[in-house]
Amino acid sequence: MQDKNFDSLAGKFAKNIYGTPKGEIRAAVLWRDLTETVPAILNGKLRILDAGGGFGYMSQKLAALGHEVVLCDISAEMLTLAREQIAASGQEMNIQLIHSAIQDLNGGELEQFDLILCHAVAEWLADANSTLAGLLGMLKPGGYLSLMFFNLEAMRFHALVSGNFDYVKADFKIKKKVRLTPTHPLLPDTVADWFEDWQLQLLCHSGVRVIHDYLKKRLPADFDYGQLLEMELAYSRHPAYRDLGRYVHFIGQQVM
């Protein structure tokens, strides 16, 4: 089974994921988690690998702060978007673009990184455990892994509250899949076990979109998306809600 390549969906992916309120929530939770957990992001200079980073939303944000970033993606179209956005920004950014599957990255050539980002990639991988473990060979001692993955429990709960019981009973196997629905969603407990196996201390555990995806279709006339973002940040780490986030974000630090 092959891993997902977004070449044919690059424009749609960029628009649907980042050009919406759900994209703002995703970006806000990730940025809050990273800046609170990895202090050097705001007051240091890091070598950062954005593995499967698409058009580099986070790469560009980090490079604008003066960090050295390597952005890799299997999609040439995504990297073309990245190149265009970097050029249009007018900012000087130290970003190296690499067209490659993350399994094919050459750790000997790239050397090691203080921080590895792998956001919304694991759920498209045929063997996420082995692939991610391979990435950790490029992590400096004491370095950080920021991993955001599509949450199987949220997928199940969303189907349940939507009344799609046959879909749940069929273990989510349907004849026609939505093209942007991940093929290999993961359980938070499973990924937490991986972190332990990889000798990563789990420092941050947040849900991404713990409210947005469960909102009623009919909202109050004065519904405020600014307040929604505020509530998402407030409840994203609450133990009762974080594992119902459509995505889950873990940050782990390599045990010295």
PyRosetta script that sets phi, psi and omega in degrees:
from pyrosetta import init, pose_from_sequence

init()
pose = pose_from_sequence("MQDKNFDSLAGKFAKNIYGTPKGEIRAAVLWRDLTETVPAILNGKLRILDAGGGFGYMSQKLAALGHEVVLCDISAEMLTLAREQIAASGQEMNIQLIHSAIQDLNGGELEQFDLILCHAVAEWLADANSTLAGLLGMLKPGGYLSLMFFNLEAMRFHALVSGNFDYVKADFKIKKKVRLTPTHPLLPDTVADWFEDWQLQLLCHSGVRVIHDYLKKRLPADFDYGQLLEMELAYSRHPAYRDLGRYVHFIGQQVM")
pose.set_psi(1, 132.4)
pose.set_omega(1, -176.7)
pose.set_phi(2, -90.8)
pose.set_psi(2, 154.3)
pose.set_omega(2, 174.7)
pose.set_phi(3, -78.2)
pose.set_psi(3, 158.0)
pose.set_omega(3, -173.8)
pose.set_phi(4, -76.2)
pose.set_psi(4, 133.0)
pose.set_omega(4, 173.5)
pose.set_phi(5, -113.6)
pose.set_psi(5, 127.1)
pose.set_omega(5, -174.8)
pose.set_phi(6, -95.7)
pose.set_psi(6, 20.3)
pose.set_omega(6, -179.1)
pose.set_phi(7, -51.3)
pose.set_psi(7, -47.9)
pose.set_omega(7, -174.9)
pose.set_phi(8, -76.6)
pose.set_psi(8, -9.1)
pose.set_omega(8, -175.3)
pose.set_phi(9, -121.2)
pose.set_psi(9, 12.8)
pose.set_omega(9, -171.4)
pose.set_phi(10, -55.2)
pose.set_psi(10, -50.4)
pose.set_omega(10, -178.7)
pose.set_phi(11, -65.0)
pose.set_psi(11, -44.2)
pose.set_omega(11, 179.5)
pose.set_phi(12, -63.1)
pose.set_psi(12, -42.8)
pose.set_omega(12, -179.4)
pose.set_phi(13, -60.5)
pose.set_psi(13, -48.9)
pose.set_omega(13, -178.3)
pose.set_phi(14, -60.8)
pose.set_psi(14, -42.2)
pose.set_omega(14, -178.4)
pose.set_phi(15, -70.5)
pose.set_psi(15, -46.0)
pose.set_omega(15, -175.3)
pose.set_phi(16, -72.1)
pose.set_psi(16, -32.6)
pose.set_omega(16, -175.1)
pose.set_phi(17, -87.7)
pose.set_psi(17, -43.2)
pose.set_omega(17, -172.6)
pose.set_phi(18, -107.2)
pose.set_psi(18, -15.6)
pose.set_omega(18, -177.0)
pose.set_phi(19, -95.7)
pose.set_psi(19, 30.3)
pose.set_omega(19, -174.8)
pose.set_phi(20, -140.8)
pose.set_psi(20, 166.4)
pose.set_omega(20, 174.4)
pose.set_phi(21, -55.9)
pose.set_psi(21, -37.0)
pose.set_omega(21, -179.5)
pose.set_phi(22, -65.9)
pose.set_psi(22, -31.4)
pose.set_omega(22, 175.4)
pose.set_phi(23, -68.1)
pose.set_psi(23, -38.1)
pose.set_omega(23, 177.2)
pose.set_phi(24, -63.6)
pose.set_psi(24, -39.9)
pose.set_omega(24, 178.2)
pose.set_phi(25, -63.7)
pose.set_psi(25, -47.4)
pose.set_omega(25, 179.6)
pose.set_phi(26, -56.6)
pose.set_psi(26, -49.3)
pose.set_omega(26, -178.7)
pose.set_phi(27, -63.4)
pose.set_psi(27, -40.7)
pose.set_omega(27, -177.3)
pose.set_phi(28, -67.3)
pose.set_psi(28, -42.7)
pose.set_omega(28, 179.9)
pose.set_phi(29, -66.6)
pose.set_psi(29, -45.6)
pose.set_omega(29, 179.7)
pose.set_phi(30, -60.7)
pose.set_psi(30, -45.7)
pose.set_omega(30, -177.0)
pose.set_phi(31, -67.1)
pose.set_psi(31, -41.4)
pose.set_omega(31, 176.6)
pose.set_phi(32, -59.1)
pose.set_psi(32, -47.1)
pose.set_omega(32, -178.7)
pose.set_phi(33, -62.9)
pose.set_psi(33, -46.1)
pose.set_omega(33, -176.9)
pose.set_phi(34, -64.5)
pose.set_psi(34, -46.4)
pose.set_omega(34, -176.0)
pose.set_phi(35, -71.1)
pose.set_psi(35, -28.0)
pose.set_omega(35, 177.5)
pose.set_phi(36, -81.5)
pose.set_psi(36, -28.1)
pose.set_omega(36, -173.8)
pose.set_phi(37, -96.6)
pose.set_psi(37, -30.6)
pose.set_omega(37, -179.0)
pose.set_phi(38, -117.1)
pose.set_psi(38, 86.7)
pose.set_omega(38, -172.6)
pose.set_phi(39, -55.6)
pose.set_psi(39, -32.1)
pose.set_omega(39, -175.7)
pose.set_phi(40, -67.8)
pose.set_psi(40, -11.6)
pose.set_omega(40, 177.4)
pose.set_phi(41, -60.7)
pose.set_psi(41, -38.4)
pose.set_omega(41, -177.2)
pose.set_phi(42, -95.3)
pose.set_psi(42, -17.7)
pose.set_omega(42, -175.9)
pose.set_phi(43, -138.4)
pose.set_psi(43, 29.8)
pose.set_omega(43, 178.7)
pose.set_phi(44, -150.3)
pose.set_psi(44, -165.7)
pose.set_omega(44, 177.2)
pose.set_phi(45, -134.7)
pose.set_psi(45, 119.2)
pose.set_omega(45, -173.9)
pose.set_phi(46, -118.2)
pose.set_psi(46, 154.9)
pose.set_omega(46, 165.5)
pose.set_phi(47, -95.7)
pose.set_psi(47, 124.7)
pose.set_omega(47, -172.0)
pose.set_phi(48, -128.3)
pose.set_psi(48, 134.2)
pose.set_omega(48, 172.5)
pose.set_phi(49, -107.2)
pose.set_psi(49, 123.2)
pose.set_omega(49, 174.7)
pose.set_phi(50, -103.3)
pose.set_psi(50, 94.1)
pose.set_omega(50, -172.0)
pose.set_phi(51, -86.0)
pose.set_psi(51, 116.4)
pose.set_omega(51, -175.8)
pose.set_phi(52, 69.7)
pose.set_psi(52, 38.2)
pose.set_omega(52, -171.0)
pose.set_phi(53, -82.7)
pose.set_psi(53, 7.1)
pose.set_omega(53, 176.8)
pose.set_phi(54, 61.3)
pose.set_psi(54, -130.1)
pose.set_omega(54, -179.6)
pose.set_phi(55, -86.7)
pose.set_psi(55, 8.0)
pose.set_omega(55, 167.5)
pose.set_phi(56, 80.8)
pose.set_psi(56, 37.0)
pose.set_omega(56, 177.1)
pose.set_phi(57, -54.3)
pose.set_psi(57, -51.4)
pose.set_omega(57, -178.4)
pose.set_phi(58, -74.7)
pose.set_psi(58, -35.7)
pose.set_omega(58, 177.2)
pose.set_phi(59, -56.3)
pose.set_psi(59, -46.5)
pose.set_omega(59, -178.3)
pose.set_phi(60, -65.9)
pose.set_psi(60, -38.8)
pose.set_omega(60, 179.8)
pose.set_phi(61, -64.1)
pose.set_psi(61, -41.0)
pose.set_omega(61, -179.6)
pose.set_phi(62, -74.6)
pose.set_psi(62, -41.1)
pose.set_omega(62, 179.3)
pose.set_phi(63, -64.0)
pose.set_psi(63, -32.6)
pose.set_omega(63, 178.9)
pose.set_phi(64, -65.1)
pose.set_psi(64, -20.4)
pose.set_omega(64, 176.5)
pose.set_phi(65, -88.4)
pose.set_psi(65, -1.1)
pose.set_omega(65, 176.7)
pose.set_phi(66, 101.7)
pose.set_psi(66, 6.2)
pose.set_omega(66, 178.9)
pose.set_phi(67, -80.9)
pose.set_psi(67, 154.1)
pose.set_omega(67, 175.7)
pose.set_phi(68, -90.8)
pose.set_psi(68, 120.8)
pose.set_omega(68, -171.7)
pose.set_phi(69, -123.3)
pose.set_psi(69, 136.7)
pose.set_omega(69, 168.7)
pose.set_phi(70, -111.8)
pose.set_psi(70, 119.8)
pose.set_omega(70, 179.8)
pose.set_phi(71, -109.8)
pose.set_psi(71, 120.9)
pose.set_omega(71, 177.1)
pose.set_phi(72, -121.9)
pose.set_psi(72, 147.8)
pose.set_omega(72, 174.6)
pose.set_phi(73, -156.5)
pose.set_psi(73, 151.2)
pose.set_omega(73, 179.8)
pose.set_phi(74, -77.7)
pose.set_psi(74, -15.5)
pose.set_omega(74, -176.7)
pose.set_phi(75, -97.0)
pose.set_psi(75, 117.0)
pose.set_omega(75, 176.8)
pose.set_phi(76, -64.7)
pose.set_psi(76, -35.3)
pose.set_omega(76, -180.0)
pose.set_phi(77, -64.6)
pose.set_psi(77, -40.5)
pose.set_omega(77, 177.6)
pose.set_phi(78, -61.5)
pose.set_psi(78, -42.3)
pose.set_omega(78, -179.4)
pose.set_phi(79, -69.7)
pose.set_psi(79, -30.8)
pose.set_omega(79, 173.8)
pose.set_phi(80, -63.4)
pose.set_psi(80, -43.8)
pose.set_omega(80, 175.4)
pose.set_phi(81, -59.3)
pose.set_psi(81, -42.9)
pose.set_omega(81, 179.4)
pose.set_phi(82, -60.0)
pose.set_psi(82, -46.1)
pose.set_omega(82, -178.4)
pose.set_phi(83, -61.5)
pose.set_psi(83, -41.3)
pose.set_omega(83, 179.9)
pose.set_phi(84, -66.2)
pose.set_psi(84, -42.6)
pose.set_omega(84, -178.5)
pose.set_phi(85, -68.7)
pose.set_psi(85, -38.6)
pose.set_omega(85, 178.1)
pose.set_phi(86, -63.1)
pose.set_psi(86, -43.9)
pose.set_omega(86, 179.5)
pose.set_phi(87, -64.2)
pose.set_psi(87, -40.0)
pose.set_omega(87, -177.1)
pose.set_phi(88, -73.7)
pose.set_psi(88, -19.4)
pose.set_omega(88, -176.0)
pose.set_phi(89, -69.3)
pose.set_psi(89, -28.1)
pose.set_omega(89, -177.3)
pose.set_phi(90, 74.5)
pose.set_psi(90, 3.4)
pose.set_omega(90, -180.0)
pose.set_phi(91, -99.3)
pose.set_psi(91, 151.3)
pose.set_omega(91, 175.3)
pose.set_phi(92, -85.2)
pose.set_psi(92, 117.2)
pose.set_omega(92, -177.4)
pose.set_phi(93, -127.1)
pose.set_psi(93, 135.3)
pose.set_omega(93, 177.6)
pose.set_phi(94, -92.5)
pose.set_psi(94, 80.7)
pose.set_omega(94, -179.2)
pose.set_phi(95, -124.2)
pose.set_psi(95, 122.6)
pose.set_omega(95, 173.5)
pose.set_phi(96, -98.8)
pose.set_psi(96, 126.2)
pose.set_omega(96, -179.8)
pose.set_phi(97, -99.5)
pose.set_psi(97, 130.0)
pose.set_omega(97, -179.4)
pose.set_phi(98, -127.5)
pose.set_psi(98, 122.4)
pose.set_omega(98, 177.1)
pose.set_phi(99, -87.3)
pose.set_psi(99, 101.1)
pose.set_omega(99, -174.8)
pose.set_phi(100, -166.3)
pose.set_psi(100, 148.5)
pose.set_omega(100, 165.3)
pose.set_phi(101, -68.3)
pose.set_psi(101, 148.5)
pose.set_omega(101, -176.8)
pose.set_phi(102, -67.0)
pose.set_psi(102, -24.1)
pose.set_omega(102, 177.3)
pose.set_phi(103, -68.0)
pose.set_psi(103, -23.0)
pose.set_omega(103, -174.8)
pose.set_phi(104, -96.9)
pose.set_psi(104, 2.5)
pose.set_omega(104, 179.0)
pose.set_phi(105, -63.1)
pose.set_psi(105, 140.2)
pose.set_omega(105, -179.2)
pose.set_phi(106, -96.7)
pose.set_psi(106, 100.9)
pose.set_omega(106, -178.8)
pose.set_phi(107, -61.9)
pose.set_psi(107, -30.9)
pose.set_omega(107, 178.8)
pose.set_phi(108, -65.4)
pose.set_psi(108, -37.9)
pose.set_omega(108, 179.8)
pose.set_phi(109, -78.3)
pose.set_psi(109, -38.8)
pose.set_omega(109, -174.8)
pose.set_phi(110, -83.3)
pose.set_psi(110, -19.3)
pose.set_omega(110, -176.2)
pose.set_phi(111, 64.7)
pose.set_psi(111, -153.2)
pose.set_omega(111, -170.7)
pose.set_phi(112, -110.7)
pose.set_psi(112, 160.9)
pose.set_omega(112, -174.6)
pose.set_phi(113, -125.0)
pose.set_psi(113, 149.8)
pose.set_omega(113, 175.1)
pose.set_phi(114, -76.8)
pose.set_psi(114, -29.4)
pose.set_omega(114, -175.8)
pose.set_phi(115, -145.9)
pose.set_psi(115, 131.1)
pose.set_omega(115, 173.8)
pose.set_phi(116, -116.3)
pose.set_psi(116, 126.3)
pose.set_omega(116, 175.4)
pose.set_phi(117, -102.1)
pose.set_psi(117, 136.0)
pose.set_omega(117, 173.8)
pose.set_phi(118, -144.1)
pose.set_psi(118, 91.8)
pose.set_omega(118, -170.7)
pose.set_phi(119, -112.5)
pose.set_psi(119, 123.7)
pose.set_omega(119, 177.4)
pose.set_phi(120, 57.1)
pose.set_psi(120, 41.8)
pose.set_omega(120, 178.3)
pose.set_phi(121, -119.6)
pose.set_psi(121, -43.5)
pose.set_omega(121, -172.3)
pose.set_phi(122, -54.8)
pose.set_psi(122, -35.5)
pose.set_omega(122, -176.0)
pose.set_phi(123, -74.4)
pose.set_psi(123, -5.2)
pose.set_omega(123, 176.3)
pose.set_phi(124, -105.3)
pose.set_psi(124, -1.6)
pose.set_omega(124, -175.2)
pose.set_phi(125, -91.0)
pose.set_psi(125, 137.3)
pose.set_omega(125, 178.1)
pose.set_phi(126, -66.1)
pose.set_psi(126, -33.6)
pose.set_omega(126, 178.1)
pose.set_phi(127, -137.7)
pose.set_psi(127, 81.5)
pose.set_omega(127, -174.5)
pose.set_phi(128, -64.2)
pose.set_psi(128, -40.7)
pose.set_omega(128, -176.4)
pose.set_phi(129, -58.5)
pose.set_psi(129, -52.5)
pose.set_omega(129, -177.7)
pose.set_phi(130, -66.2)
pose.set_psi(130, -40.8)
pose.set_omega(130, -178.8)
pose.set_phi(131, -63.9)
pose.set_psi(131, -46.3)
pose.set_omega(131, -179.3)
pose.set_phi(132, -67.8)
pose.set_psi(132, -39.0)
pose.set_omega(132, 177.3)
pose.set_phi(133, -60.0)
pose.set_psi(133, -36.8)
pose.set_omega(133, 177.3)
pose.set_phi(134, -64.1)
pose.set_psi(134, -37.4)
pose.set_omega(134, 177.7)
pose.set_phi(135, -60.8)
pose.set_psi(135, -33.8)
pose.set_omega(135, -174.7)
pose.set_phi(136, -66.3)
pose.set_psi(136, -16.3)
pose.set_omega(136, 174.2)
pose.set_phi(137, -65.5)
pose.set_psi(137, -16.0)
pose.set_omega(137, 178.9)
pose.set_phi(138, -100.5)
pose.set_psi(138, 9.7)
pose.set_omega(138, -178.9)
pose.set_phi(139, -94.6)
pose.set_psi(139, 130.3)
pose.set_omega(139, 177.5)
pose.set_phi(140, -65.5)
pose.set_psi(140, 153.1)
pose.set_omega(140, 174.0)
pose.set_phi(141, -54.7)
pose.set_psi(141, 130.1)
pose.set_omega(141, -177.3)
pose.set_phi(142, 80.9)
pose.set_psi(142, 4.4)
pose.set_omega(142, -179.0)
pose.set_phi(143, -76.6)
pose.set_psi(143, 173.1)
pose.set_omega(143, -173.1)
pose.set_phi(144, -117.0)
pose.set_psi(144, 144.1)
pose.set_omega(144, 169.4)
pose.set_phi(145, -115.6)
pose.set_psi(145, 124.3)
pose.set_omega(145, 174.5)
pose.set_phi(146, -106.6)
pose.set_psi(146, 111.3)
pose.set_omega(146, -174.6)
pose.set_phi(147, -122.3)
pose.set_psi(147, 118.9)
pose.set_omega(147, 173.5)
pose.set_phi(148, -114.6)
pose.set_psi(148, 129.2)
pose.set_omega(148, -174.6)
pose.set_phi(149, -136.9)
pose.set_psi(149, 153.1)
pose.set_omega(149, 178.7)
pose.set_phi(150, -72.4)
pose.set_psi(150, 132.6)
pose.set_omega(150, -166.4)
pose.set_phi(151, -97.3)
pose.set_psi(151, 116.3)
pose.set_omega(151, -179.7)
pose.set_phi(152, -63.0)
pose.set_psi(152, -37.7)
pose.set_omega(152, -179.8)
pose.set_phi(153, -66.1)
pose.set_psi(153, -37.8)
pose.set_omega(153, 177.1)
pose.set_phi(154, -67.3)
pose.set_psi(154, -38.4)
pose.set_omega(154, 177.8)
pose.set_phi(155, -61.2)
pose.set_psi(155, -42.5)
pose.set_omega(155, 179.5)
pose.set_phi(156, -66.5)
pose.set_psi(156, -46.5)
pose.set_omega(156, -176.4)
pose.set_phi(157, -66.0)
pose.set_psi(157, -39.8)
pose.set_omega(157, 178.8)
pose.set_phi(158, -61.4)
pose.set_psi(158, -41.0)
pose.set_omega(158, 177.9)
pose.set_phi(159, -66.2)
pose.set_psi(159, -38.0)
pose.set_omega(159, -180.0)
pose.set_phi(160, -65.1)
pose.set_psi(160, -48.0)
pose.set_omega(160, -177.9)
pose.set_phi(161, -73.0)
pose.set_psi(161, -12.8)
pose.set_omega(161, 174.8)
pose.set_phi(162, -90.8)
pose.set_psi(162, -3.0)
pose.set_omega(162, 179.7)
pose.set_phi(163, 79.1)
pose.set_psi(163, 14.2)
pose.set_omega(163, -178.8)
pose.set_phi(164, -89.0)
pose.set_psi(164, 63.9)
pose.set_omega(164, -173.7)
pose.set_phi(165, -69.0)
pose.set_psi(165, -35.4)
pose.set_omega(165, 178.7)
pose.set_phi(166, -63.7)
pose.set_psi(166, -36.3)
pose.set_omega(166, 178.0)
pose.set_phi(167, -62.0)
pose.set_psi(167, -42.7)
pose.set_omega(167, 178.9)
pose.set_phi(168, -67.6)
pose.set_psi(168, -44.5)
pose.set_omega(168, -180.0)
pose.set_phi(169, -61.8)
pose.set_psi(169, -32.3)
pose.set_omega(169, 179.8)
pose.set_phi(170, -82.8)
pose.set_psi(170, 9.3)
pose.set_omega(170, 180.0)
pose.set_phi(171, 57.9)
pose.set_psi(171, 37.4)
pose.set_omega(171, 174.8)
pose.set_phi(172, 68.3)
pose.set_psi(172, 15.6)
pose.set_omega(172, 178.3)
pose.set_phi(173, -91.6)
pose.set_psi(173, 115.9)
pose.set_omega(173, 178.9)
pose.set_phi(174, -131.1)
pose.set_psi(174, 160.6)
pose.set_omega(174, -176.0)
pose.set_phi(175, -67.1)
pose.set_psi(175, -41.2)
pose.set_omega(175, -176.8)
pose.set_phi(176, -120.3)
pose.set_psi(176, 113.4)
pose.set_omega(176, -178.9)
pose.set_phi(177, -93.6)
pose.set_psi(177, 148.0)
pose.set_omega(177, 171.6)
pose.set_phi(178, -68.1)
pose.set_psi(178, 134.6)
pose.set_omega(178, -169.5)
pose.set_phi(179, -64.1)
pose.set_psi(179, -26.4)
pose.set_omega(179, 179.7)
pose.set_phi(180, -100.7)
pose.set_psi(180, 14.0)
pose.set_omega(180, 174.2)
pose.set_phi(181, -86.7)
pose.set_psi(181, 119.9)
pose.set_omega(181, -176.3)
pose.set_phi(182, -57.8)
pose.set_psi(182, 146.8)
pose.set_omega(182, -175.4)
pose.set_phi(183, -87.6)
pose.set_psi(183, -20.1)
pose.set_omega(183, -176.2)
pose.set_phi(184, -136.1)
pose.set_psi(184, 65.4)
pose.set_omega(184, 177.8)
pose.set_phi(185, -61.8)
pose.set_psi(185, 154.3)
pose.set_omega(185, -172.8)
pose.set_phi(186, -122.0)
pose.set_psi(186, 153.2)
pose.set_omega(186, 175.3)
pose.set_phi(187, -89.6)
pose.set_psi(187, 134.4)
pose.set_omega(187, 178.7)
pose.set_phi(188, -54.7)
pose.set_psi(188, -40.5)
pose.set_omega(188, -179.7)
pose.set_phi(189, -64.3)
pose.set_psi(189, -36.7)
pose.set_omega(189, 177.9)
pose.set_phi(190, -63.5)
pose.set_psi(190, -46.0)
pose.set_omega(190, -178.7)
pose.set_phi(191, -68.1)
pose.set_psi(191, -35.4)
pose.set_omega(191, 176.4)
pose.set_phi(192, -61.7)
pose.set_psi(192, -38.2)
pose.set_omega(192, 176.4)
pose.set_phi(193, -64.9)
pose.set_psi(193, -38.4)
pose.set_omega(193, 177.1)
pose.set_phi(194, -61.0)
pose.set_psi(194, -43.8)
pose.set_omega(194, -179.7)
pose.set_phi(195, -58.5)
pose.set_psi(195, -41.1)
pose.set_omega(195, 178.9)
pose.set_phi(196, -65.0)
pose.set_psi(196, -42.7)
pose.set_omega(196, 178.4)
pose.set_phi(197, -62.5)
pose.set_psi(197, -35.9)
pose.set_omega(197, -178.1)
pose.set_phi(198, -83.3)
pose.set_psi(198, 1.7)
pose.set_omega(198, -178.0)
pose.set_phi(199, 59.4)
pose.set_psi(199, 45.4)
pose.set_omega(199, 173.2)
pose.set_phi(200, -109.1)
pose.set_psi(200, 126.4)
pose.set_omega(200, 176.1)
pose.set_phi(201, -80.6)
pose.set_psi(201, 122.6)
pose.set_omega(201, -178.0)
pose.set_phi(202, -76.5)
pose.set_psi(202, 111.7)
pose.set_omega(202, -176.5)
pose.set_phi(203, -100.4)
pose.set_psi(203, -24.7)
pose.set_omega(203, -175.1)
pose.set_phi(204, -143.1)
pose.set_psi(204, 134.3)
pose.set_omega(204, -179.7)
pose.set_phi(205, -140.6)
pose.set_psi(205, 107.1)
pose.set_omega(205, -177.5)
pose.set_phi(206, -130.2)
pose.set_psi(206, 152.0)
pose.set_omega(206, 169.1)
pose.set_phi(207, -95.7)
pose.set_psi(207, 145.5)
pose.set_omega(207, 178.3)
pose.set_phi(208, -114.3)
pose.set_psi(208, 117.4)
pose.set_omega(208, -173.2)
pose.set_phi(209, 69.0)
pose.set_psi(209, 64.3)
pose.set_omega(209, 177.5)
pose.set_phi(210, -84.5)
pose.set_psi(210, -12.9)
pose.set_omega(210, -178.6)
pose.set_phi(211, -119.7)
pose.set_psi(211, -48.4)
pose.set_omega(211, -170.3)
pose.set_phi(212, -46.5)
pose.set_psi(212, -48.6)
pose.set_omega(212, -172.2)
pose.set_phi(213, -76.8)
pose.set_psi(213, -5.9)
pose.set_omega(213, 179.4)
pose.set_phi(214, -112.0)
pose.set_psi(214, 6.1)
pose.set_omega(214, 179.3)
pose.set_phi(215, -62.1)
pose.set_psi(215, 143.7)
pose.set_omega(215, 175.9)
pose.set_phi(216, -66.8)
pose.set_psi(216, 152.9)
pose.set_omega(216, -179.2)
pose.set_phi(217, -65.6)
pose.set_psi(217, -35.3)
pose.set_omega(217, 177.7)
pose.set_phi(218, -99.3)
pose.set_psi(218, 111.7)
pose.set_omega(218, -178.4)
pose.set_phi(219, -106.2)
pose.set_psi(219, 158.7)
pose.set_omega(219, 177.3)
pose.set_phi(220, -56.2)
pose.set_psi(220, 148.9)
pose.set_omega(220, -178.5)
pose.set_phi(221, -59.2)
pose.set_psi(221, -30.6)
pose.set_omega(221, -178.4)
pose.set_phi(222, -99.0)
pose.set_psi(222, 23.5)
pose.set_omega(222, -178.9)
pose.set_phi(223, -57.0)
pose.set_psi(223, 134.3)
pose.set_omega(223, -172.7)
pose.set_phi(224, -118.3)
pose.set_psi(224, 112.7)
pose.set_omega(224, 179.7)
pose.set_phi(225, -67.6)
pose.set_psi(225, -23.2)
pose.set_omega(225, 174.4)
pose.set_phi(226, -64.7)
pose.set_psi(226, -40.4)
pose.set_omega(226, 176.6)
pose.set_phi(227, -68.7)
pose.set_psi(227, -34.9)
pose.set_omega(227, 176.6)
pose.set_phi(228, -59.7)
pose.set_psi(228, -46.3)
pose.set_omega(228, 178.8)
pose.set_phi(229, -60.2)
pose.set_psi(229, -41.7)
pose.set_omega(229, 178.1)
pose.set_phi(230, -60.4)
pose.set_psi(230, -44.3)
pose.set_omega(230, -179.8)
pose.set_phi(231, -69.5)
pose.set_psi(231, -37.1)
pose.set_omega(231, 176.9)
pose.set_phi(232, -58.9)
pose.set_psi(232, -44.9)
pose.set_omega(232, 179.3)
pose.set_phi(233, -67.2)
pose.set_psi(233, -37.0)
pose.set_omega(233, -177.8)
pose.set_phi(234, -67.8)
pose.set_psi(234, -36.4)
pose.set_omega(234, -173.0)
pose.set_phi(235, -106.2)
pose.set_psi(235, 0.2)
pose.set_omega(235, -174.9)
pose.set_phi(236, -65.5)
pose.set_psi(236, -22.2)
pose.set_omega(236, 179.6)
pose.set_phi(237, -109.2)
pose.set_psi(237, 2.7)
pose.set_omega(237, 179.1)
pose.set_phi(238, -67.4)
pose.set_psi(238, 128.2)
pose.set_omega(238, -175.5)
pose.set_phi(239, -55.4)
pose.set_psi(239, -29.4)
pose.set_omega(239, -179.1)
pose.set_phi(240, -75.3)
pose.set_psi(240, -18.8)
pose.set_omega(240, -171.7)
pose.set_phi(241, -120.0)
pose.set_psi(241, -25.8)
pose.set_omega(241, -169.5)
pose.set_phi(242, -61.6)
pose.set_psi(242, -33.4)
pose.set_omega(242, -180.0)
pose.set_phi(243, -87.0)
pose.set_psi(243, 8.6)
pose.set_omega(243, 169.8)
pose.set_phi(244, -105.0)
pose.set_psi(244, 0.7)
pose.set_omega(244, 175.4)
pose.set_phi(245, -62.8)
pose.set_psi(245, 142.8)
pose.set_omega(245, 179.8)
pose.set_phi(246, -57.8)
pose.set_psi(246, -35.3)
pose.set_omega(246, 171.0)
pose.set_phi(247, -120.8)
pose.set_psi(247, 157.6)
pose.set_omega(247, 173.3)
pose.set_phi(248, -121.4)
pose.set_psi(248, 138.8)
pose.set_omega(248, -179.3)
pose.set_phi(249, -116.3)
pose.set_psi(249, 120.5)
pose.set_omega(249, 175.1)
pose.set_phi(250, -112.2)
pose.set_psi(250, 139.3)
pose.set_omega(250, 166.0)
pose.set_phi(251, -122.8)
pose.set_psi(251, 124.3)
pose.set_omega(251, 178.3)
pose.set_phi(252, -122.0)
pose.set_psi(252, 150.3)
pose.set_omega(252, 177.7)
pose.set_phi(253, -115.7)
pose.set_psi(253, 133.7)
pose.set_omega(253, -179.6)
pose.set_phi(254, -63.2)
pose.set_psi(254, 128.0)
pose.set_omega(254, -179.9)
pose.set_phi(255, -71.0)
pose.set_psi(255, 128.6)
pose.set_omega(255, -177.5)
pose.set_phi(256, -76.0)
pose.dump_pdb("model.pdb")
